[in-house]
Amino acid sequence: MSSTAATAQSRSVVPNPPRTSIPHPLDALSVSETNAASHAILHTRGSSVAINFRSIFLEEPPKKELSEYLELEHSSRLSSQTPKPTRLAKVQYDAVNWNKEHAYMESLVDVATGKEVYQTRRKDASARFINFNEACIESPLFKNAIAEFKLPDGFHVTIDPWPYGGDAERNPRYTQGLCFAKDSRSGNDDSNHYSYPLPIIPVMDTYTHEIVRIDKLATGGKEDNLAYGTHKKDVVKLMSQPMRPDVKQLNVVQPDGPSFQVDGRFTPCEGAVLHDVRYDGQSVLYRLSLSEMTVPYGDPRPPFHRKQAFDFGDEGVGRAANNLALGCDCLGVIKYFDVVLAEPNGEASISKNVVCLHEQDNGIGWKHTNFRTERAIVTRLRELVVQFVITLANYEYIIAYKLDQAGGITVETRATGIVSVVNIDPGKTSPWGNIVSSGALAQNHQHLFCLRIDPAVDGFNNTVVREEYLPMPMSKEFNPYGSGYEVRQTAIKKSTFLYASPTTNLTIEMTNPTKLNTISGNPVSYKFIPTASQLMLAHPDSIMAKRAQFTQHHVWITRYKDGGLWAGGEFTNQSKKEIDGVADAVARNENVENDDVVVWNNFGLTHNPRVEDWPVMPVEIHQIHLRPADFFTCNPALDVPGVKNATSVLADEKSCCESGDVQQQASSHLQGIDLDLDRRSKL
């Protein structure tokens, strides 16, 4: 689901020019194009090979071709004769021959001709974890393991399939599952099954779909070290809590409708992606996306050392995206976008309302009070928000891109949902997590995100500048009173990595050295301050760390490469190390000065669960702010009108305007006594 190409403007936001009947090069594959791609694969392989499709999505055109097309588009020079990049579908699928030999394949199909133009076998990709529950139902091993718990009547087993992690075993490919007992006595299908974790993990061979073993889990506390066999068989009753009665409804009202127009473009895999971001026609970003997220767990007891998810690389987030509900996930006047997905048989299906586009008020945009006249001018900070929500077993992530009228771009992640729990003996505590409910240990873990920023700051050749603010030594010539500080700028010449530095306020500036601001004379730029959030805590020699090298630094700076979209490499499921990720890109030691560069920013949270995170955790919010720096010649939101909001009322009165405290001029508000200077001088 890649998002609409968006253009933030000072008065209104018009993401795209009008569509023609011919798809835009960034338009997602249609239903017919998706079906054409799968039919091409089935026709080429024939009936002797069984095909299981994983995903079918648009292969983005090479940047050189696409950027040339976009420049023509924005300069209104497109015509019916303008050549368009070839529309290719990337098809990922499993092929099983008559001898039950598995191969993970990747093909490119020209959707206009229906011909396969490229194919390769990917040796570094794993099998999908499908049919896991069915395999458990048919497995005597699993049935015997469950029978040992002697679950009471009314309890049923629920399983969350998980990627196997990066254990030393290579073949066959495995899938594992976390098991829970669900209390179904109330008849509520949404009963929280995570309340009753069972101390076993079934392991499935993903090629044969057979359960090959049952891993039994340690359930002890501090006194038991890593030992297994301390658990007791008991089940705890689930608590219920009524809703609070004192919350009154809060409405978002837009009586004149939204201030944006939409013409959609989308693709599956990374969630919403912003392409070709411009402000009043001036380019800012070529592409902005979340590239990867890994969640490593910090419980060292086997088999929890395998408990690490790559939520983008393991399976992609396309099928994990929620179908958003009007009035629930996004408020106000909403534009929804559907997504075309491929079923295992290759047929296209439509997932409705996966991404929402809306405006929101984020408080004051800018304000100034003239203390001499005691008048204030105030405007609101209106944001255009592209948002989607993904559910990954127990966790939810709300991801939003926010574009404002001052040229700011904010990327926001919110983590919520239910913390992952395992069984613990009653009365014990553990150094590897926190007890959130009787018998339920919520394990310590991290959520580590990587944002991929492909800048196009007034052009495609940019330079990344490391900017720091340092105290100056006392000096009779330059700093006699010790009040000065130095702004130190260092241009990055070769691909590299950087650590966040709050003590020097490290700022990453993406500049265009060939375009100078007409006011300051400085290169036009966009900047952000990388958050000094904790990096991966797993030991550098661990498999967890080796397969997620992108988590070792806060910022990576690399040269652009077509197809280089994945911080941890394209295929992470059961990987042993990061392959073709950002670490490999930096190791190439390529030029990044006045070149086509990509900036990667890692951020996240170390989550040692609290009791307050149970049974559903409040959102944990993290934001990255991209801001213009000498990109404009003044505050671009200067012309945003300070329109008085007529729906605001005093808590104990009908209208804020009836008291006479607000001046008739909409953008000017009285602050105290209205006396001009002449009148003051006579007092």
C-alpha positions in Angstrom: 0.0 0.0 0.0 2.1 2.8 -1.1 0.6 6.1 -0.5 -0.5 8.9 -2.7 2.3 11.1 -3.9 1.7 14.2 -1.8 2.3 17.9 -2.3 2.0 20.2 0.7 0.9 23.7 -0.2 0.5 26.8 1.8 -3.3 27.1 1.4 -4.4 23.7 0.3 -3.0 20.3 -0.3 -3.4 18.9 -3.8 -1.5 15.6 -3.9 -1.6 14.8 -7.6 -2.6 16.2 -11.0 -5.7 14.8 -12.6 -5.5 11.2 -13.7 -5.7 9.9 -17.2 -7.1 6.6 -18.3 -3.5 5.3 -18.6 -2.1 4.3 -15.2 0.5 6.5 -13.6 3.9 4.8 -13.3 3.4 4.8 -9.5 -0.2 3.5 -9.6 -0.6 0.2 -7.8 -1.4 -2.8 -9.9 -5.1 -3.1 -10.7 -7.1 -6.3 -10.3 -6.8 -7.1 -13.9 -3.0 -6.4 -13.9 -2.6 -8.6 -10.8 -4.5 -11.4 -12.5 -2.5 -11.1 -15.7 0.7 -11.4 -13.8 -0.4 -14.6 -12.0 -1.8 -16.1 -15.1 1.5 -15.5 -16.9 3.4 -17.5 -14.2 0.9 -20.3 -14.3 1.0 -20.5 -18.0 4.8 -20.5 -18.1 5.2 -23.2 -15.4 2.5 -25.5 -16.6 0.6 -28.1 -14.7 3.6 -30.1 -13.6 4.5 -27.6 -10.9 2.3 -26.5 -8.0 2.4 -22.7 -7.5 1.6 -20.9 -4.2 1.7 -17.2 -4.6 3.0 -15.0 -1.8 2.6 -11.5 -3.3 2.2 -9.6 -6.5 2.9 -5.9 -6.6 4.3 -3.1 -8.7 8.0 -3.2 -9.4 8.8 0.5 -9.2 10.5 1.9 -12.3 14.2 2.7 -12.2 14.7 6.1 -10.6 16.3 7.6 -13.6 13.3 6.8 -15.8 10.7 7.8 -13.2 12.4 11.0 -12.1 12.5 12.2 -15.8 8.8 11.4 -16.1 7.9 13.2 -12.9 9.8 16.3 -14.0 7.8 16.4 -17.2 4.6 15.9 -15.2 5.2 18.7 -12.8 6.2 21.1 -15.6 3.0 20.3 -17.5 5.0 18.9 -20.5 3.4 15.5 -20.6 1.6 14.5 -23.8 0.1 11.4 -25.3 3.5 10.8 -27.0 5.5 10.9 -23.8 7.0 7.4 -23.2 6.1 5.8 -19.8 8.2 3.4 -17.9 7.2 -0.2 -18.5 4.7 -1.4 -15.9 6.2 -4.6 -14.3 4.7 -6.8 -11.7 7.0 -8.4 -9.2 5.7 -11.9 -8.5 6.9 -13.9 -5.5 5.8 -17.5 -5.2 6.7 -21.0 -4.1 7.1 -23.7 -6.8 6.8 -27.4 -5.9 7.6 -30.0 -8.5 6.4 -33.6 -8.8 9.3 -34.7 -6.5 8.0 -32.3 -3.8 11.1 -30.1 -4.2 10.5 -26.6 -3.1 11.9 -23.4 -4.8 11.1 -19.8 -3.8 10.9 -17.9 -7.1 10.8 -14.3 -8.1 9.6 -13.1 -11.5 8.9 -9.9 -13.3 5.9 -9.8 -15.7 5.2 -7.1 -18.2 1.5 -6.5 -17.4 0.8 -4.9 -20.8 1.9 -7.9 -22.7 1.3 -10.6 -20.1 4.9 -12.0 -20.6 7.4 -13.0 -18.0 10.5 -11.0 -18.7 12.7 -12.2 -15.8 12.9 -14.9 -13.2 15.2 -16.1 -10.5 15.3 -18.6 -7.7 16.0 -16.9 -4.3 18.2 -19.1 -2.1 18.1 -16.7 0.8 14.3 -16.8 1.3 12.3 -19.0 3.6 9.0 -20.8 3.1 5.8 -19.1 4.4 4.3 -20.1 7.7 0.9 -21.1 6.4 -1.4 -24.0 7.5 0.2 -23.9 10.9 -3.0 -24.4 12.9 -4.2 -27.2 10.6 -0.8 -29.0 11.1 -1.3 -28.8 14.9 -4.8 -30.2 14.7 -3.5 -33.2 12.8 -0.4 -33.8 14.9 -0.4 -36.6 17.6 2.7 -34.9 19.1 0.7 -31.7 19.7 -2.4 -33.4 20.9 -0.5 -35.3 23.5 1.3 -32.2 24.7 -2.0 -30.3 25.1 -3.6 -33.3 26.9 -1.0 -33.0 29.7 -2.4 -29.7 30.8 -5.9 -31.1 31.4 -7.6 -27.9 30.5 -11.0 -27.3 32.1 -14.2 -27.5 30.1 -14.8 -24.3 28.1 -11.2 -23.7 27.4 -9.8 -24.0 23.8 -6.3 -23.8 22.5 -5.3 -20.8 20.4 -2.0 -20.5 18.5 -0.1 -17.5 17.2 2.3 -18.6 14.4 5.7 -17.0 14.6 8.7 -16.9 12.4 11.3 -19.3 13.6 14.1 -16.7 14.1 17.7 -17.3 13.2 18.6 -20.4 15.1 21.6 -22.5 13.9 19.4 -25.0 12.1 19.2 -24.3 8.4 17.1 -27.0 6.7 14.3 -27.9 6.7 12.7 -24.5 7.2 10.7 -24.2 10.4 7.8 -22.3 11.8 7.0 -22.1 15.5 3.9 -21.1 17.4 3.0 -19.6 20.7 0.2 -21.4 22.4 -2.6 -20.1 24.7 -5.7 -21.3 26.4 -8.8 -19.3 25.5 -11.7 -19.1 28.0 -14.8 -19.5 25.8 -17.3 -20.0 28.7 -18.6 -16.5 28.3 -19.4 -17.0 24.6 -17.3 -13.9 23.8 -15.2 -14.6 20.7 -12.9 -11.6 21.6 -12.0 -13.1 25.0 -8.3 -12.3 25.7 -6.6 -15.7 25.1 -3.2 -14.1 25.9 -4.2 -14.3 29.6 -3.4 -18.0 29.7 -0.1 -18.8 28.0 0.8 -22.5 27.7 4.5 -23.5 28.3 5.0 -25.2 24.9 6.1 -24.2 21.4 5.2 -26.6 18.5 7.6 -26.5 15.6 6.5 -27.2 12.1 8.4 -28.2 9.0 7.1 -25.7 6.5 7.8 -27.9 3.5 5.9 -31.0 4.8 3.4 -29.2 7.0 4.2 -31.6 9.9 4.8 -30.8 13.5 8.3 -32.2 14.1 8.7 -31.5 17.7 7.3 -29.7 20.8 9.7 -27.3 22.6 8.8 -27.2 26.3 9.4 -23.8 28.0 11.0 -22.8 31.2 8.5 -21.3 33.6 10.6 -20.5 36.6 11.6 -17.3 38.3 14.9 -15.8 39.5 15.7 -18.7 41.6 15.4 -21.2 38.7 17.9 -19.7 36.3 17.3 -21.2 32.8 15.8 -24.4 34.1 12.7 -26.2 32.6 10.3 -28.3 34.6 9.2 -26.0 37.4 5.7 -25.2 36.2 2.4 -26.2 37.7 -0.8 -26.9 35.8 -3.3 -24.2 36.6 -5.5 -21.7 34.8 -6.4 -18.2 36.1 -9.8 -16.6 35.7 -10.0 -13.6 33.3 -11.1 -10.3 34.9 -13.6 -8.0 33.3 -13.9 -4.2 33.7 -16.8 -1.9 32.8 -16.4 1.2 30.7 -16.0 4.5 32.5 -19.3 6.5 32.4 -18.0 10.1 32.5 -16.4 10.5 29.1 -18.4 12.8 26.8 -18.2 12.7 23.0 -15.6 14.7 21.2 -16.4 15.5 17.5 -14.2 16.6 14.7 -16.3 18.7 12.3 -15.3 20.1 8.9 -18.5 22.0 7.7 -16.9 23.0 4.4 -15.3 19.6 3.7 -11.6 18.8 3.4 -8.9 21.1 2.0 -7.3 18.4 -0.2 -8.0 16.7 -3.5 -6.9 13.1 -4.1 -6.0 11.0 -7.1 -4.6 7.7 -5.7 -1.5 5.7 -6.2 -0.6 2.6 -4.1 1.6 -0.7 -3.8 1.7 -3.5 -1.1 4.8 -4.5 1.2 6.0 -1.6 3.3 2.6 -0.1 4.3 1.9 3.5 3.1 4.8 5.0 1.1 5.0 8.7 0.1 6.4 9.3 -3.4 7.4 12.6 -5.0 6.7 15.0 -2.1 6.7 18.6 -3.2 5.8 22.0 -1.7 4.3 24.4 -4.3 6.0 22.3 -7.0 9.5 22.4 -5.3 10.8 18.9 -4.7 11.5 17.7 -1.2 11.5 13.9 -1.1 11.6 11.3 -3.9 10.4 8.5 -1.5 9.7 8.1 2.2 8.9 4.8 3.9 9.3 2.6 6.9 11.8 0.1 5.7 11.9 -2.4 8.5 11.0 -3.1 12.1 12.4 -5.9 14.3 11.2 -6.9 17.7 13.9 -8.9 19.5 13.0 -10.4 22.9 15.5 -10.4 25.8 14.7 -13.7 27.5 17.8 -15.8 27.2 16.1 -19.1 28.1 15.9 -21.5 25.1 13.9 -21.4 22.9 13.2 -17.7 23.5 16.5 -16.9 21.9 14.7 -17.5 18.6 11.9 -15.0 19.5 12.6 -12.1 17.1 10.2 -10.8 14.4 11.0 -8.8 11.3 7.6 -7.4 10.7 8.3 -6.1 7.2 10.9 -8.6 5.9 9.4 -11.8 7.3 6.0 -11.6 5.6 5.3 -7.9 4.7 2.6 -5.8 6.2 0.1 -5.9 3.4 -2.1 -8.7 4.8 -1.6 -7.4 8.3 -3.1 -4.0 7.5 -6.5 -3.3 9.2 -9.7 -2.4 7.4 -10.2 1.0 8.9 -13.7 2.0 10.2 -15.2 5.4 9.7 -15.3 7.4 12.9 -13.0 5.1 14.7 -9.4 5.0 13.4 -9.5 8.4 11.7 -11.7 11.3 12.5 -13.2 14.1 10.4 -13.8 14.0 6.6 -11.9 10.9 5.5 -10.7 9.6 2.2 -10.0 5.8 2.2 -7.8 3.8 -0.1 -8.3 0.1 -1.0 -5.4 -2.2 -1.8 -5.2 -5.1 -4.3 -3.6 -8.2 -2.8 -2.9 -11.6 -4.4 -4.4 -14.8 -2.9 -2.3 -18.0 -2.7 -3.9 -19.1 -6.0 -2.8 -15.9 -7.7 -6.3 -14.3 -8.0 -6.5 -10.7 -7.0 -8.6 -9.6 -4.0 -9.4 -6.2 -2.7 -8.8 -5.2 0.9 -11.0 -2.3 1.7 -10.2 1.0 3.6 -6.6 0.1 4.3 -5.2 3.6 4.3 -6.9 6.8 5.4 -6.2 10.3 4.4 -7.6 13.2 6.5 -6.8 16.5 8.1 -6.3 17.2 11.7 -5.7 20.2 14.0 -2.5 19.9 16.0 -2.9 23.1 18.1 -1.3 26.4 17.4 0.7 26.7 14.2 2.3 30.1 14.9 1.4 33.1 17.1 2.7 36.4 18.1 1.5 38.9 20.6 2.5 42.5 20.2 3.0 43.6 23.8 2.8 47.2 22.8 -0.7 47.0 21.3 -1.7 43.9 23.3 -2.9 42.2 20.2 -2.1 38.7 19.1 -2.2 36.9 15.7 -2.6 33.2 15.9 -3.1 30.4 13.3 -3.7 26.7 13.6 -1.3 23.9 12.7 -3.3 21.9 10.2 -1.8 18.6 9.1 -2.5 16.3 6.2 -2.3 12.8 7.6 -1.7 9.5 5.8 -2.3 6.7 8.2 -2.5 2.9 8.3 -2.8 0.4 11.1 -1.2 -3.1 11.2 -2.0 -6.0 13.5 0.9 -8.4 14.0 -0.5 -11.2 16.2 -0.6 -9.5 19.6 0.7 -6.1 18.7 -0.8 -3.2 16.8 1.2 -0.4 15.2 -0.4 2.9 14.0 1.9 4.6 11.4 1.2 8.1 10.2 2.9 10.5 7.9 1.9 14.1 8.6 2.5 17.0 6.2 1.9 20.6 7.5 1.6 24.0 5.8 4.9 25.2 7.2 6.7 22.5 5.1 7.2 20.1 8.0 6.9 16.3 7.6 6.4 14.2 10.7 6.6 10.4 10.8 4.8 9.0 13.8 4.6 5.4 15.1 2.3 4.3 17.9 2.7 0.9 19.5 -0.3 -0.6 21.2 -2.1 -4.0 21.5 -1.3 -6.8 23.9 2.2 -7.5 25.2 3.6 -11.0 24.5 3.4 -13.2 27.5 4.6 -16.7 28.5 3.8 -18.9 31.4 5.4 -18.4 34.8 5.0 -20.4 38.0 2.6 -18.7 40.4 4.3 -16.6 43.1 7.6 -16.3 41.3 9.2 -13.3 39.6 11.7 -13.2 36.7 14.5 -10.9 35.6 13.4 -11.4 32.0 10.1 -9.6 32.3 7.3 -8.5 34.5 4.3 -10.3 35.9 1.2 -8.5 34.4 -1.4 -11.1 35.4 -1.3 -14.2 37.6 0.8 -16.8 35.7 1.6 -14.5 32.8 5.1 -13.1 32.3 5.4 -10.2 29.8 8.9 -10.6 28.4 11.3 -7.7 28.0 11.8 -6.7 24.4 12.6 -3.9 22.0 10.7 -2.3 19.0 13.3 -1.1 16.6 12.1 0.8 13.4 14.1 2.0 10.4 12.9 4.9 8.4 14.2 5.2 4.8 14.5 8.8 3.5 15.2 9.3 -0.2 15.7 13.0 -0.4 15.2 15.2 -3.5 15.9 18.6 -1.9 15.3 20.9 -4.9 16.9 18.2 -7.1 18.1 14.6 -6.9 21.8 15.2 -6.2 22.1 16.1 -2.5 24.8 16.2 0.2 24.3 15.1 3.8 25.8 17.5 6.3 26.5 16.6 9.9 25.7 19.6 12.0 26.7 19.9 15.7 26.7 22.7 18.3 29.8 22.9 20.5 30.8 25.2 23.3 33.7 27.5 22.5 36.8 27.8 24.7 37.3 31.1 26.5 39.3 33.4 24.3 40.2 37.1 24.5 39.9 37.4 20.7 36.8 35.3 20.0 34.9 34.5 23.2 36.0 36.8 26.0 32.9 36.2 28.1 32.4 32.5 27.4 28.9 32.9 25.9 29.7 31.8 22.4 29.2 28.4 20.9 30.2 27.0 17.5 28.0 25.6 14.8 30.2 22.9 13.2 29.2 21.5 9.8 30.8 18.5 8.2 29.8 17.3 4.7 29.6 13.5 4.4 31.7 12.3 1.5 31.5 8.5 1.7 28.8 6.1 2.8 28.9 5.8 6.6 27.0 5.6 9.8 26.5 8.0 12.7 25.3 7.9 16.3 22.8 10.3 17.7 24.4 12.8 20.0 22.1 14.8 22.3 25.1 16.4 24.0 26.0 18.1 20.7 22.4 18.2 19.3 23.6 16.2 16.2 21.4 17.4 13.3 21.3 15.7 9.9 20.9 18.2 7.1 20.0 17.0 3.6 21.2 19.8 1.4 21.5 20.7 -2.2 24.9 22.4 -2.5 24.1 23.7 -6.0 20.9 25.7 -4.9 21.5 28.6 -2.5 18.8 30.3 -0.5 18.4 33.9 -1.9 18.1 35.3 1.6 20.8 33.5 3.7 23.1 32.3 0.9 23.1 28.9 2.5 22.3 25.7 0.5 18.6 24.8 0.6 18.0 21.9 2.9 15.8 19.7 5.1 16.9 18.5 8.5 16.0 16.3 11.4 17.5 15.5 14.8 17.9 11.7 15.2 16.5 10.5 18.6 19.0 9.0 20.9 16.8 5.9 21.5 18.5 2.7 22.6 20.0 0.5 19.9 19.8 -3.3 19.9 20.8 -4.8 23.2 21.5 -8.3 22.0 25.3 -9.1 22.0 27.0 -8.2 18.6 28.1 -11.8 18.2 24.5 -13.1 18.6 22.4 -14.3 15.7 19.8 -11.7 16.7 22.3 -8.9 16.2 23.9 -10.3 13.1 20.6 -10.6 11.2 19.7 -7.0 12.2 22.9 -5.0 11.7 20.8 -2.0 10.7 20.0 -1.6 14.4 23.6 -1.0 15.4 23.6 2.7 14.5 21.1 5.6 14.6 21.8 6.9 11.1 23.2 5.3 7.9 24.0 7.3 4.8 24.2 5.3 1.5 24.2 5.9 -2.2 21.0 5.2 -4.0 20.6 1.8 -5.6 17.5 0.7 -7.5 15.7 -2.0 -5.4 17.7 -1.1 -2.3 14.6 -0.6 -0.1 15.2 -2.9 2.8 17.3 -1.9 5.8 17.7 -5.6 6.9 17.8 -7.1 3.5 14.8 -8.2 1.5 14.5 -11.7 3.0 14.8 -11.9 6.8 12.8 -14.9 7.8 15.1 -17.4 9.4 18.2 -15.5 8.2 21.5 -15.9 9.9 22.9 -12.5 9.0 21.8 -9.4 7.3 22.2 -9.7 3.5 22.2 -6.8 1.1 21.0 -4.4 3.9 22.3 -1.0 4.9 25.5 -2.5 6.4 26.5 -3.9 3.1 25.6 -0.7 1.4 27.9 1.3 3.7 30.7 -1.3 3.2 30.8 -0.4 -0.5 32.3 2.9 0.6 30.6 4.8 -2.2 30.6 8.5 -2.9 27.6 10.3 -1.3 28.6 13.9 -1.8 26.5 15.9 -4.3 25.1 12.5 -5.4 21.9 10.5 -5.2 21.8 9.6 -1.5 19.6 7.8 0.9 19.4 8.4 4.7 18.3 5.7 7.1 17.2 6.6 10.6 16.8 4.0 13.3 14.6 4.6 16.3 12.5 2.7 18.8 11.8 1.8 22.3 13.1 -0.6 24.9 9.9 -2.1 26.3 10.1 -3.6 29.8 6.4 -4.1 30.3 4.4 -2.5 33.1 1.3 -3.8 34.8 -0.4 -0.8 33.2 0.3 -2.4 29.8 -2.1 -5.2 30.6 -4.5 -6.3 29.2 -4.1 -3.8 26.4 -1.3 -1.3 26.5 -1.8 2.5 26.0 0.0 3.8 22.9 3.7 4.4 23.0 4.4 7.3 20.6 7.6 8.2 18.7 8.0 11.0 16.2 10.6 12.1 13.7 10.4 15.6 12.4 11.7 16.6 9.0 11.9 20.4 8.8 12.9 22.9 6.1 16.2 24.7 6.8 16.7 27.7 4.4 14.5 25.9 1.9 12.0 28.8 1.7 12.5 32.6 1.8 10.2 33.1 4.7 7.8 31.1 6.9 5.7 29.3 4.2 2.7 29.2 6.6 2.7 33.0 6.9 -0.4 33.2 4.6 -2.4 30.7 6.6 -5.5 32.7 7.8 -6.3 32.8 11.5 -9.9 31.9 11.0 -12.0 32.0 14.1 -13.5 28.7 15.1 -17.2 29.2 15.5 -17.8 25.8 17.1 -15.6 26.5 20.1 -17.6 27.4 23.2 -16.9 28.2 26.9 -17.5 25.3 29.2 -20.2 27.2 31.1 -21.5 29.4 28.2 -22.9 29.0 24.7 -20.3 30.9 22.6 -16.8 32.2 22.9 -17.9 35.2 20.8 -20.8 36.4 23.0 -18.5 37.9 25.7 -16.9 40.4 23.3 -13.4 39.2 24.2 -12.6 38.4 20.6 -12.1 41.3 18.1 -14.2 41.3 14.9 -11.1 40.8 12.7 -10.8 37.0 12.5 -7.0 36.7 12.9 -6.5 39.3 15.7 -7.5 38.6 19.3 -7.6 41.0 22.2 -5.3 40.2 25.1 -6.4 42.5 28.0 -7.3 46.2 27.8 -7.5 47.7 24.2 -5.5 50.9 24.7 -3.4 52.4 21.9 -0.1 54.3 22.6 -1.7 57.7 22.2 -4.3 57.0 24.9 -1.7 55.4 27.2 0.4 58.6 27.0 -2.5 60.6 28.4 -3.1 58.4 31.4 
